[in-house]
Amino acid sequence: MTGFGRARGPVGKDWSAEIVARSVNSRYLDLSVKTRESEAELEPALRRVFGKHFHRGKVEVALRLKRTSPLATEVSVDEGLLQSLLGRLAALSERYPIEGKLTPRDVLAVPQLVAVETPTDSFSAEDVASLEALAGEAARAMLAMREAEGSAIAADLAARVAGLRTKASTLAARREELAKSLAANLRERIRALFPDVPLDPGRLEQEAALLADRSDVAEELQRLQGHLDQFEALLARPPASPGKTLDFLTQEILRELNTLGSKSRDLTSTREILDMKAETEKIREQVQNVE
């Protein structure tokens, strides 16, 4: 399911952050978190928050972190080296016409004499907690957008399942008619193949009964109705993540329709079943997008 979420705010005392999250359709959860190398230790916190809110979809999370208070820069001078250098200059100035003094520029030009160090960024538990709260805000914003799309998908699925139920009821109502039609067709075929052979009515009825039993779809229709009942119940009162359950039920519906198609001996019924399979495939494509 598609969605977008954004959240901005302070992170601890020294930072401000913006978290941007996007999601598109995917059968499984594919979570990608983008941070700078210096902020890599914050990635697990973002994964933890978004992994708790989402179970399907390709989700991309981007963190933009900015320091609001400057870091204290430390300047260190190697005094031992400086003393050695000054002593050496003083000794040389007695032997040669040079001054034994150093200007600040001279000091800065000496390698390894002056070091300017900026401490690396580190994040406290308070910083991480603030970031998780901000990530939760972005996740909920994206979740609200996905839920709005989910409501539209649920309405479409409900209409399609209602159509399947109507067609299944039509098939169930024609069971007795189809059994009689099979018996009549059997008699006509035997008479056409053996016009001069007298027919044994008892044996003919027995064969017709066996053919009707092999072609009976009562069990398949009952299981199909059960799957449709479960599907509609999930749409009416969905759990936290119904997508995978709906996907499984769709596969079971297709399984029953395949069995119905293999047992069908009637052109009208075969066409109805093919239409139901086509509709179920559309449902299957749609439930891939459901959380």
N, C-alpha and C positions, 0 to 999 in steps of 0.2 A: 504494500500500500504506500502511496506517496504521502509525504508530509514535510513540514518545515517548522523549525523552532529556533528561537533566538533568545538569549538572556544576557544582560549586562549588569555589572555591579562590582562592588569591592570584594577583594579576596584578602582576608586578614587586614593588617594595618598598613602594609607596604605595597599592595598590588591592586590593580583593577583588571577585570577580565571581560571578554566577550566570548560567548560560546555559541556557535552556529551549527545546527544539526539539520541534515537532509536525509530523506529516505525514499527509495523506489521499490518496486515490486521484486521480490525474490522468495523462492520456496523455503529457504532456510535463513537464519540470521547471519549476515555478513557485516560485521561491525568494524569500521575503519576509523581510527583516531589519529588526527594530525596535530603534532606539537613540535616546537623547536627542540633541538638537541638539549639545550640547557633546561628544558621543562619536561624532559622525558619521565622523571619520577612521578609526574602528575597523571600520566597516561592510565595507569591501573585504576585510579579513582574514577576517571571518566568512563572507562570500560565497565566498572562495577555498577555505576548508576544507570547507564543506558542498557546494559545487559539485564538489569532488573525490570526495566519498563517494556522491553521489546523482545519478541521471540522469533519474528520472521521479518524479512526485508533486508535490503542492502542499505545500511545506515552509515553515513559519513558524518563525523564530528570534528570540528575545527576549533582549536583554542587559540585565542589572541590575548596574550598576557602583557601588561604594561606596568612597570614599576612607578609608584606614585611618590616614593621617598628615595632620595639619592643614597647610594652606598658610600660608606666612609672609606676614602682612599688612604692607604698606608704607604708612607715613604720611609724607606730604610737606607741607612748609610753604613757602609763597611768601614767602621772607624779604625780598625786595625790596619786595613789597606791604606787608608788615608794617612795615618801616622807614618807608615813605612814610606809612603810617597813623599810626604813633607820632609822626612829625615833625609831621604835620598837627594831631594832638591837642595836642601841646605848644604849638604856635603859637596854637591856639584858646584854650588854658587861660590864656594871658597876657592875652587880650582879653576872655574871658568867664569866668563863675564855674563852670567845669567842671574835673574832674580829668583830667590827661593820662595816666592809667594804664588798662590793660586787664586784665581778669580772664580766666582760661581760657575761661569761658563766652562772654565777649565775642569772643574770638578765633575760637571755633568758629562763632559766629553770622555772621561776615563771609563773604559768598559768595566762593568761589574762593581763600580764604586757606589752608584746610587741605583736603587731598585724601587720602582713604583708598582705597588700591588693593589689590585682590586679584588676583594673577596668574591668567591663564586656564590651564585644565588642558592639559597637553601630555603626549604619550605617547612614551616612548623605544622604541628597537628591542627592548629587553628586555621592555618591557610588551607590545608586540605579539606577540612570540614566546610569552610566557606565555599570552596570550589565545588564540592559535592552538592551543596544546597543550590548553587547557581546552575549546575548541570541538571539537577532535578527539575528546576523551573523550565529550562529549555526542553527537556524530555517531555514534560507535561504539555507544553505548548504544541509540540509536534504530535503527541498522542491525541490531543483534542482535534487536530486537523485530520488525522487518520480515522478517528472515530466518526467524524462527519462523513468521510468517504465510505466508511464501513456501513453506515446506516443506509446509504444509497445502494450499496452492493447487497445488503440484506433484503431490501425491498425487491430487487431484481431476482434474487435467488428464490424468495418466497413465491413470486409469480410463476417462475419456471417449475418449481416443485409442485405447485398446485396444478399446473398443466399435466405433469407426469401422473399425478394422482387421478386426474380425470380420465386419462387414457388407460391407466391400469384398471379403473373401475369398468370401463367399456370392455376391456379384454375379459374381465371376470364375468360380466353379464352375458358374454357370448360363449361361455364354456359349454353349456348344454347344447346350444345350437351347433357348435363345432363338432361335438361328439356324434350327434345325429347325422351331420353332413359327412363325417368320416365313414360311418356305416353305410350310408347310401352310395357314396363313391366306391366303396369296396364291392358292393353288390354289382354296380354297373361295370366295373372293371373285370370282375370274374365272368359276368355274362358276355362281355365283349370278347374276352380271351377264349372262353369255352362255351360257345352258344349251344352246343348239342349235348352238353354234360348236365345231367340233373343235379340241382344244388341241394345239399343237406342243410335245411334251415337252422338246425341246432349248431352244426359246425360253423356255419356262417356267422351266427350270432356270437359264438365263442371267439372267432377271429376278430370280429368287429369290437368286442369288448376288450380284447388284448391290445388292439391298435389304439383304442380310445384311452386305455390306461397308460400306454407308453407316451401318448401325446398330451396327457392331462398336465396342466400347469398350475394346479391349485396350490401346491407347496411353494412354487416360485413366486406366484402372485402374493401369497401370504407374507413371505419374507420381504418381498419388494415393498409391500404396504408398511411393514415394520420399519424398514430403513427410512422410508419417507416420513413416518411418524417421528423417528429420532431426529431426522434432519430438521423438521419443522420445530421440534421442541428446542433444539439448540439455537435456532434463529430467534425463537420467542424469548428464551432466557439463556443467553450465551454465557458460558464460563469466562474465565480470564483470557484464555487463548483457545478459541474453538476451531481455528483454521485447520490444524492437522486432523482433528476428529472429523470435520466436514469432508476433508480430502479422503479419509478412509471410507466414510459412508458412501461417497460418490463412487469409489472403486467397487464397493459391494453392490451398489445399484447397477453398475455396468455389468457385473458378473451375473446377476439375475436376468438382466435383459439379454445377455448372450445365450443363456440357457433357454429362455423363452423363444428366442429366434431359432435355436436349433430344433426345438420341438414343434415349431409352427408348421402346420400343413395347409394354411389358408393364406391366400394372397393379401386379403385385406388386413389380417392380423400381422403378417410380415411387414407390411408397409407401416402400420402403427408402431411396431416395435423398432423399426429403423428410425422413424421420427423421434421416438423416445430416446434412442441411443444418441442421435445427433444433439438433442436437447441436453442430455446428460453430459456430453462432451463440453458443451458451452458452460454448464455448471462447474465442471471440473476445472476449466480454465479460470473461471471466476474465483473459485475457492483458493486457488494458488495465491491470490492477493490478500487473503483474509489472515489477520494476525492470529 
